[in-house]
Amino acid sequence: MEKDLKSMSRKDLEKLLSDVKKALQAAQSRERRAARKAAQKAAAEYGFSLNDLAEETPAPKKAKKPRKAATGPKSKPQFANPENPSQTWTGKGRQPNWFRAQVEKGSDPETMRL
């Protein structure tokens, strides 16, 4: 059933295209009926109809909330660099380099407390 498409006229090609589209729709309908029949058979084995199964809707998933940055009040600075008072530290988290350097030099941390 091979056809030489290059030698066919435009009108013949359009007719062929129309026939192919109709054949595809018919094949899809056949396959859909076969799939529905198979699904009905499988559901019947468990004592259900397709309508029974179609009515069940899965529970909606909870939407995840985006993580927010810490929203609580900010901690007040507890320590300040004696060499540069604009550098401060709350005393929480990792020690800043200037604080560590002062302690290594022998400074008492309490002298840097605000």
ChimeraX commands (.cxc) that place a marker at each C-alpha (Angstrom):
marker #1 position 0.00,0.00,0.00 radius 0.5
marker #1 position 2.97,2.30,-0.37 radius 0.5
marker #1 position 2.19,5.44,-2.27 radius 0.5
marker #1 position 4.63,7.70,-3.98 radius 0.5
marker #1 position 3.87,10.97,-2.20 radius 0.5
marker #1 position 6.09,13.01,-4.50 radius 0.5
marker #1 position 4.09,12.13,-7.58 radius 0.5
marker #1 position 0.68,12.83,-5.96 radius 0.5
marker #1 position -1.19,16.08,-6.57 radius 0.5
marker #1 position -2.01,18.47,-3.77 radius 0.5
marker #1 position -5.67,17.47,-3.94 radius 0.5
marker #1 position -4.77,13.78,-3.62 radius 0.5
marker #1 position -2.41,14.53,-0.71 radius 0.5
marker #1 position -5.13,16.49,1.12 radius 0.5
marker #1 position -7.57,13.60,0.60 radius 0.5
marker #1 position -4.97,11.16,1.90 radius 0.5
marker #1 position -4.35,13.40,4.93 radius 0.5
marker #1 position -8.07,13.55,5.65 radius 0.5
marker #1 position -8.32,9.76,5.41 radius 0.5
marker #1 position -5.35,9.33,7.73 radius 0.5
marker #1 position -6.88,11.70,10.31 radius 0.5
marker #1 position -10.17,9.75,10.21 radius 0.5
marker #1 position -8.31,6.46,10.57 radius 0.5
marker #1 position -6.36,7.81,13.55 radius 0.5
marker #1 position -9.56,8.95,15.25 radius 0.5
marker #1 position -11.16,5.55,14.67 radius 0.5
marker #1 position -8.09,3.77,16.06 radius 0.5
marker #1 position -8.08,6.01,19.11 radius 0.5
marker #1 position -11.78,5.34,19.73 radius 0.5
marker #1 position -11.19,1.58,19.43 radius 0.5
marker #1 position -8.30,1.71,21.87 radius 0.5
marker #1 position -10.29,3.88,24.29 radius 0.5
marker #1 position -13.18,1.37,24.25 radius 0.5
marker #1 position -10.75,-1.51,24.82 radius 0.5
marker #1 position -9.09,0.32,27.70 radius 0.5
marker #1 position -12.45,1.15,29.30 radius 0.5
marker #1 position -13.55,-2.48,28.95 radius 0.5
marker #1 position -10.30,-3.69,30.57 radius 0.5
marker #1 position -10.67,-1.13,33.39 radius 0.5
marker #1 position -14.27,-2.18,34.02 radius 0.5
marker #1 position -13.20,-5.81,34.17 radius 0.5
marker #1 position -10.37,-5.03,36.61 radius 0.5
marker #1 position -12.68,-2.94,38.83 radius 0.5
marker #1 position -15.35,-5.64,38.78 radius 0.5
marker #1 position -12.80,-8.17,40.10 radius 0.5
marker #1 position -12.64,-6.05,43.28 radius 0.5
marker #1 position -16.37,-5.43,43.40 radius 0.5
marker #1 position -16.38,-1.87,42.10 radius 0.5
marker #1 position -17.67,-0.07,39.05 radius 0.5
marker #1 position -15.72,2.62,37.24 radius 0.5
marker #1 position -18.19,5.19,38.56 radius 0.5
marker #1 position -17.43,4.09,42.13 radius 0.5
marker #1 position -13.73,4.57,41.53 radius 0.5
marker #1 position -14.13,7.85,39.65 radius 0.5
marker #1 position -16.07,9.43,42.53 radius 0.5
marker #1 position -13.16,8.98,44.90 radius 0.5
marker #1 position -10.94,12.01,44.91 radius 0.5
marker #1 position -7.54,11.93,46.56 radius 0.5
marker #1 position -7.07,14.12,49.59 radius 0.5
marker #1 position -5.55,17.46,48.57 radius 0.5
marker #1 position -1.91,17.81,49.48 radius 0.5
marker #1 position -0.96,20.48,51.95 radius 0.5
marker #1 position 0.78,23.38,50.35 radius 0.5
marker #1 position 4.22,23.87,51.77 radius 0.5
marker #1 position 4.83,27.27,53.23 radius 0.5
marker #1 position 8.02,28.97,52.18 radius 0.5
marker #1 position 10.60,29.23,54.92 radius 0.5
marker #1 position 10.84,32.63,56.45 radius 0.5
marker #1 position 13.81,34.26,58.01 radius 0.5
marker #1 position 13.71,34.69,61.74 radius 0.5
marker #1 position 10.76,36.93,62.41 radius 0.5
marker #1 position 11.25,37.44,66.12 radius 0.5
marker #1 position 12.84,40.50,67.63 radius 0.5
marker #1 position 16.50,40.94,66.83 radius 0.5
marker #1 position 18.95,40.43,69.64 radius 0.5
marker #1 position 20.69,43.48,71.00 radius 0.5
marker #1 position 24.46,43.68,70.70 radius 0.5
marker #1 position 26.24,42.57,73.86 radius 0.5
marker #1 position 29.85,43.12,72.86 radius 0.5
marker #1 position 31.68,45.81,70.87 radius 0.5
marker #1 position 35.15,45.90,69.37 radius 0.5
marker #1 position 37.22,48.36,71.45 radius 0.5
marker #1 position 39.22,49.30,68.35 radius 0.5
marker #1 position 36.12,49.88,66.20 radius 0.5
marker #1 position 32.88,50.32,68.22 radius 0.5
marker #1 position 30.74,49.97,65.09 radius 0.5
marker #1 position 31.63,46.23,65.08 radius 0.5
marker #1 position 29.30,44.51,67.51 radius 0.5
marker #1 position 28.28,40.98,68.44 radius 0.5
marker #1 position 25.16,39.70,70.18 radius 0.5
marker #1 position 27.02,36.94,71.99 radius 0.5
marker #1 position 25.09,34.32,70.00 radius 0.5
marker #1 position 26.40,32.22,67.19 radius 0.5
marker #1 position 29.94,32.13,65.90 radius 0.5
marker #1 position 32.42,34.51,67.50 radius 0.5
marker #1 position 33.56,37.27,65.16 radius 0.5
marker #1 position 37.25,37.40,64.27 radius 0.5
marker #1 position 37.80,40.68,66.14 radius 0.5
marker #1 position 36.36,39.18,69.36 radius 0.5
marker #1 position 38.46,36.03,69.05 radius 0.5
marker #1 position 41.59,38.12,68.35 radius 0.5
marker #1 position 41.01,40.29,71.44 radius 0.5
marker #1 position 40.56,37.22,73.65 radius 0.5
marker #1 position 43.74,35.66,72.22 radius 0.5
marker #1 position 45.61,38.88,73.02 radius 0.5
marker #1 position 44.53,38.41,76.63 radius 0.5
marker #1 position 41.59,40.84,76.85 radius 0.5
marker #1 position 38.82,39.83,79.19 radius 0.5
marker #1 position 35.49,39.42,77.27 radius 0.5
marker #1 position 33.74,41.40,80.00 radius 0.5
marker #1 position 35.76,44.51,79.07 radius 0.5
marker #1 position 34.14,44.41,75.63 radius 0.5
marker #1 position 30.61,44.05,77.01 radius 0.5
marker #1 position 28.28,46.97,76.30 radius 0.5
marker link #1:1,2 radius 0.2
marker link #1:2,3 radius 0.2
marker link #1:3,4 radius 0.2
marker link #1:4,5 radius 0.2
marker link #1:5,6 radius 0.2
marker link #1:6,7 radius 0.2
marker link #1:7,8 radius 0.2
marker link #1:8,9 radius 0.2
marker link #1:9,10 radius 0.2
marker link #1:10,11 radius 0.2
marker link #1:11,12 radius 0.2
marker link #1:12,13 radius 0.2
marker link #1:13,14 radius 0.2
marker link #1:14,15 radius 0.2
marker link #1:15,16 radius 0.2
marker link #1:16,17 radius 0.2
marker link #1:17,18 radius 0.2
marker link #1:18,19 radius 0.2
marker link #1:19,20 radius 0.2
marker link #1:20,21 radius 0.2
marker link #1:21,22 radius 0.2
marker link #1:22,23 radius 0.2
marker link #1:23,24 radius 0.2
marker link #1:24,25 radius 0.2
marker link #1:25,26 radius 0.2
marker link #1:26,27 radius 0.2
marker link #1:27,28 radius 0.2
marker link #1:28,29 radius 0.2
marker link #1:29,30 radius 0.2
marker link #1:30,31 radius 0.2
marker link #1:31,32 radius 0.2
marker link #1:32,33 radius 0.2
marker link #1:33,34 radius 0.2
marker link #1:34,35 radius 0.2
marker link #1:35,36 radius 0.2
marker link #1:36,37 radius 0.2
marker link #1:37,38 radius 0.2
marker link #1:38,39 radius 0.2
marker link #1:39,40 radius 0.2
marker link #1:40,41 radius 0.2
marker link #1:41,42 radius 0.2
marker link #1:42,43 radius 0.2
marker link #1:43,44 radius 0.2
marker link #1:44,45 radius 0.2
marker link #1:45,46 radius 0.2
marker link #1:46,47 radius 0.2
marker link #1:47,48 radius 0.2
marker link #1:48,49 radius 0.2
marker link #1:49,50 radius 0.2
marker link #1:50,51 radius 0.2
marker link #1:51,52 radius 0.2
marker link #1:52,53 radius 0.2
marker link #1:53,54 radius 0.2
marker link #1:54,55 radius 0.2
marker link #1:55,56 radius 0.2
marker link #1:56,57 radius 0.2
marker link #1:57,58 radius 0.2
marker link #1:58,59 radius 0.2
marker link #1:59,60 radius 0.2
marker link #1:60,61 radius 0.2
marker link #1:61,62 radius 0.2
marker link #1:62,63 radius 0.2
marker link #1:63,64 radius 0.2
marker link #1:64,65 radius 0.2
marker link #1:65,66 radius 0.2
marker link #1:66,67 radius 0.2
marker link #1:67,68 radius 0.2
marker link #1:68,69 radius 0.2
marker link #1:69,70 radius 0.2
marker link #1:70,71 radius 0.2
marker link #1:71,72 radius 0.2
marker link #1:72,73 radius 0.2
marker link #1:73,74 radius 0.2
marker link #1:74,75 radius 0.2
marker link #1:75,76 radius 0.2
marker link #1:76,77 radius 0.2
marker link #1:77,78 radius 0.2
marker link #1:78,79 radius 0.2
marker link #1:79,80 radius 0.2
marker link #1:80,81 radius 0.2
marker link #1:81,82 radius 0.2
marker link #1:82,83 radius 0.2
marker link #1:83,84 radius 0.2
marker link #1:84,85 radius 0.2
marker link #1:85,86 radius 0.2
marker link #1:86,87 radius 0.2
marker link #1:87,88 radius 0.2
marker link #1:88,89 radius 0.2
marker link #1:89,90 radius 0.2
marker link #1:90,91 radius 0.2
marker link #1:91,92 radius 0.2
marker link #1:92,93 radius 0.2
marker link #1:93,94 radius 0.2
marker link #1:94,95 radius 0.2
marker link #1:95,96 radius 0.2
marker link #1:96,97 radius 0.2
marker link #1:97,98 radius 0.2
marker link #1:98,99 radius 0.2
marker link #1:99,100 radius 0.2
marker link #1:100,101 radius 0.2
marker link #1:101,102 radius 0.2
marker link #1:102,103 radius 0.2
marker link #1:103,104 radius 0.2
marker link #1:104,105 radius 0.2
marker link #1:105,106 radius 0.2
marker link #1:106,107 radius 0.2
marker link #1:107,108 radius 0.2
marker link #1:108,109 radius 0.2
marker link #1:109,110 radius 0.2
marker link #1:110,111 radius 0.2
marker link #1:111,112 radius 0.2
marker link #1:112,113 radius 0.2
marker link #1:113,114 radius 0.2
view
